[in-house]
Amino acid sequence: MSNLKETEATQAAGEVPVKEQTPDIKAPKTRKRTAQRAGAIRTRAANSALQASSSKAIASPTVRAARRNYSENERAQKLGEIEKQIGRGESIKAAVQNAGISEQTYYHWKRAAGQTTQSDELKDLVKLEEENARLKKLLADRLRKENAELRKKLGLA
């Protein structure tokens, strides 16, 4: 209040009231630093992902099974089981998991088994052709003998 009385007294004396001068200082414009802000966001996201993955790793460590070598019979058996399950309508992924092998292993085994069956089929085909030729010769011999007997009976020979 004393300030108010003083200003009134100075105005009453006939002086023109002087306005207080406020400095016209403009605040600097804040610039968006997108690169830094994006980097900070990326860093925060990476840190949170790292923390999440580390907490998951601590919570449930994954244990890999030891590598196992399967014999040809075991491979054939597992492939047969998987084919039966697929035939029943199960997905390949589920059938492979039930068999206890990876999908990639399944495809490798299947390709390897397919290659051996092709060579086996070729061997089987060769055997069948040999048997067919043997049976043709046997049939021709029997027919010759039968024809010779019929000619004797008819008296043509």
C-alpha beads as a LAMMPS data file, in Angstrom:
LAMMPS data file: protein, C-alpha beads

157 atoms
156 bonds

1 atom types
1 bond types

-500.0 500.0 xlo xhi
-500.0 500.0 ylo yhi
-500.0 500.0 zlo zhi

Masses

1 110.0

Atoms # bond

1 1 1 0.000 0.000 0.000
2 1 1 2.800 2.379 0.656
3 1 1 3.860 2.033 -2.956
4 1 1 0.402 2.974 -4.081
5 1 1 0.448 6.149 -1.980
6 1 1 3.855 7.078 -3.321
7 1 1 2.750 6.707 -6.924
8 1 1 -0.303 8.838 -6.251
9 1 1 1.860 11.484 -4.644
10 1 1 4.190 11.581 -7.635
11 1 1 1.249 11.800 -10.011
12 1 1 -0.275 14.602 -7.993
13 1 1 2.896 16.585 -8.276
14 1 1 2.239 16.824 -11.991
15 1 1 4.667 14.439 -13.278
16 1 1 3.806 11.979 -15.954
17 1 1 3.823 8.484 -14.604
18 1 1 6.711 6.488 -15.957
19 1 1 6.015 2.951 -17.001
20 1 1 8.335 0.360 -15.805
21 1 1 10.378 -0.866 -18.679
22 1 1 10.322 -4.586 -19.132
23 1 1 13.110 -5.974 -21.193
24 1 1 11.878 -7.365 -24.527
25 1 1 13.924 -10.493 -24.389
26 1 1 12.528 -13.262 -26.455
27 1 1 12.939 -16.765 -25.244
28 1 1 14.870 -18.869 -27.717
29 1 1 12.716 -21.170 -29.770
30 1 1 12.987 -24.733 -28.721
31 1 1 14.082 -26.826 -31.608
32 1 1 12.944 -30.348 -31.984
33 1 1 15.870 -32.622 -32.013
34 1 1 14.362 -35.537 -33.811
35 1 1 17.587 -37.444 -34.179
36 1 1 18.378 -37.239 -30.484
37 1 1 14.801 -37.865 -29.482
38 1 1 14.509 -40.835 -31.837
39 1 1 17.811 -42.159 -30.545
40 1 1 16.588 -41.793 -26.994
41 1 1 13.367 -43.575 -27.865
42 1 1 15.295 -46.349 -29.570
43 1 1 17.612 -46.603 -26.597
44 1 1 14.714 -46.740 -24.154
45 1 1 12.954 -49.348 -26.278
46 1 1 16.120 -51.407 -26.552
47 1 1 16.709 -51.184 -22.812
48 1 1 13.154 -52.240 -22.029
49 1 1 13.404 -55.125 -24.506
50 1 1 16.736 -56.128 -23.000
51 1 1 15.263 -56.058 -19.512
52 1 1 12.249 -58.066 -20.647
53 1 1 14.400 -60.674 -22.357
54 1 1 16.775 -60.877 -19.421
55 1 1 13.874 -61.344 -17.020
56 1 1 12.496 -64.093 -19.263
57 1 1 15.916 -65.705 -19.452
58 1 1 16.197 -65.688 -15.706
59 1 1 12.651 -66.937 -15.243
60 1 1 12.840 -69.890 -17.627
61 1 1 16.231 -70.867 -19.006
62 1 1 15.988 -72.986 -22.136
63 1 1 17.717 -76.311 -21.946
64 1 1 18.779 -77.910 -25.200
65 1 1 18.723 -81.639 -25.533
66 1 1 21.941 -83.386 -26.406
67 1 1 22.391 -84.222 -30.065
68 1 1 21.352 -87.767 -30.819
69 1 1 22.240 -89.985 -33.740
70 1 1 19.356 -92.130 -34.941
71 1 1 19.830 -95.425 -36.737
72 1 1 18.207 -96.049 -40.116
73 1 1 15.520 -98.185 -38.463
74 1 1 14.714 -95.474 -35.918
75 1 1 14.549 -92.874 -38.671
76 1 1 12.210 -95.039 -40.730
77 1 1 10.054 -95.688 -37.667
78 1 1 9.799 -91.978 -36.799
79 1 1 9.055 -91.068 -40.428
80 1 1 6.305 -93.702 -40.445
81 1 1 4.798 -92.342 -37.221
82 1 1 4.852 -88.809 -38.593
83 1 1 3.230 -89.892 -41.876
84 1 1 0.474 -91.702 -39.937
85 1 1 -0.213 -88.611 -37.831
86 1 1 -0.286 -86.398 -40.918
87 1 1 -2.683 -88.875 -42.520
88 1 1 -4.969 -88.520 -39.494
89 1 1 -5.117 -84.773 -40.113
90 1 1 -2.486 -83.439 -37.731
91 1 1 -0.201 -80.671 -38.856
92 1 1 3.389 -81.459 -39.748
93 1 1 4.582 -79.241 -36.911
94 1 1 2.531 -81.105 -34.297
95 1 1 3.469 -84.531 -35.666
96 1 1 7.163 -83.669 -35.669
97 1 1 6.973 -82.352 -32.098
98 1 1 5.276 -85.564 -30.991
99 1 1 8.091 -87.551 -32.604
100 1 1 10.683 -85.442 -30.771
101 1 1 12.593 -84.102 -33.767
102 1 1 12.735 -80.737 -35.522
103 1 1 10.912 -79.952 -38.737
104 1 1 14.208 -79.463 -40.533
105 1 1 15.398 -82.894 -39.420
106 1 1 12.125 -84.381 -40.668
107 1 1 12.583 -82.842 -44.108
108 1 1 16.232 -83.963 -44.284
109 1 1 15.296 -87.517 -43.335
110 1 1 12.383 -87.553 -45.756
111 1 1 14.567 -86.386 -48.638
112 1 1 17.265 -88.941 -47.771
113 1 1 14.678 -91.728 -47.527
114 1 1 13.163 -90.665 -50.857
115 1 1 16.523 -90.896 -52.576
116 1 1 17.170 -94.399 -51.305
117 1 1 13.695 -95.580 -52.284
118 1 1 14.268 -94.427 -55.848
119 1 1 17.403 -96.534 -56.109
120 1 1 15.566 -99.401 -54.412
121 1 1 12.727 -99.040 -56.911
122 1 1 15.233 -99.265 -59.756
123 1 1 16.715 -102.439 -58.277
124 1 1 13.224 -103.875 -57.821
125 1 1 12.371 -103.025 -61.422
126 1 1 15.483 -104.788 -62.715
127 1 1 14.625 -107.878 -60.634
128 1 1 11.063 -107.869 -61.947
129 1 1 12.269 -107.637 -65.554
130 1 1 14.637 -110.574 -64.997
131 1 1 11.849 -112.626 -63.422
132 1 1 9.517 -111.710 -66.270
133 1 1 12.043 -112.893 -68.867
134 1 1 12.559 -116.167 -66.948
135 1 1 8.798 -116.787 -66.756
136 1 1 8.380 -116.089 -70.489
137 1 1 11.031 -118.699 -71.298
138 1 1 9.378 -121.198 -68.951
139 1 1 5.975 -120.599 -70.548
140 1 1 7.416 -120.951 -74.052
141 1 1 9.033 -124.295 -73.121
142 1 1 5.776 -125.642 -71.677
143 1 1 3.798 -124.541 -74.714
144 1 1 6.316 -126.268 -77.052
145 1 1 6.047 -129.490 -75.042
146 1 1 2.250 -129.328 -75.041
147 1 1 2.150 -128.696 -78.790
148 1 1 4.513 -131.654 -79.385
149 1 1 2.260 -133.946 -77.314
150 1 1 -0.849 -132.820 -79.209
151 1 1 0.820 -133.487 -82.572
152 1 1 1.794 -136.982 -81.437
153 1 1 -1.775 -137.700 -80.363
154 1 1 -3.144 -136.452 -83.652
155 1 1 -0.495 -138.321 -85.585
156 1 1 0.784 -135.262 -87.394
157 1 1 4.349 -135.601 -86.322

Bonds

1 1 1 2
2 1 2 3
3 1 3 4
4 1 4 5
5 1 5 6
6 1 6 7
7 1 7 8
8 1 8 9
9 1 9 10
10 1 10 11
11 1 11 12
12 1 12 13
13 1 13 14
14 1 14 15
15 1 15 16
16 1 16 17
17 1 17 18
18 1 18 19
19 1 19 20
20 1 20 21
21 1 21 22
22 1 22 23
23 1 23 24
24 1 24 25
25 1 25 26
26 1 26 27
27 1 27 28
28 1 28 29
29 1 29 30
30 1 30 31
31 1 31 32
32 1 32 33
33 1 33 34
34 1 34 35
35 1 35 36
36 1 36 37
37 1 37 38
38 1 38 39
39 1 39 40
40 1 40 41
41 1 41 42
42 1 42 43
43 1 43 44
44 1 44 45
45 1 45 46
46 1 46 47
47 1 47 48
48 1 48 49
49 1 49 50
50 1 50 51
51 1 51 52
52 1 52 53
53 1 53 54
54 1 54 55
55 1 55 56
56 1 56 57
57 1 57 58
58 1 58 59
59 1 59 60
60 1 60 61
61 1 61 62
62 1 62 63
63 1 63 64
64 1 64 65
65 1 65 66
66 1 66 67
67 1 67 68
68 1 68 69
69 1 69 70
70 1 70 71
71 1 71 72
72 1 72 73
73 1 73 74
74 1 74 75
75 1 75 76
76 1 76 77
77 1 77 78
78 1 78 79
79 1 79 80
80 1 80 81
81 1 81 82
82 1 82 83
83 1 83 84
84 1 84 85
85 1 85 86
86 1 86 87
87 1 87 88
88 1 88 89
89 1 89 90
90 1 90 91
91 1 91 92
92 1 92 93
93 1 93 94
94 1 94 95
95 1 95 96
96 1 96 97
97 1 97 98
98 1 98 99
99 1 99 100
100 1 100 101
101 1 101 102
102 1 102 103
103 1 103 104
104 1 104 105
105 1 105 106
106 1 106 107
107 1 107 108
108 1 108 109
109 1 109 110
110 1 110 111
111 1 111 112
112 1 112 113
113 1 113 114
114 1 114 115
115 1 115 116
116 1 116 117
117 1 117 118
118 1 118 119
119 1 119 120
120 1 120 121
121 1 121 122
122 1 122 123
123 1 123 124
124 1 124 125
125 1 125 126
126 1 126 127
127 1 127 128
128 1 128 129
129 1 129 130
130 1 130 131
131 1 131 132
132 1 132 133
133 1 133 134
134 1 134 135
135 1 135 136
136 1 136 137
137 1 137 138
138 1 138 139
139 1 139 140
140 1 140 141
141 1 141 142
142 1 142 143
143 1 143 144
144 1 144 145
145 1 145 146
146 1 146 147
147 1 147 148
148 1 148 149
149 1 149 150
150 1 150 151
151 1 151 152
152 1 152 153
153 1 153 154
154 1 154 155
155 1 155 156
156 1 156 157
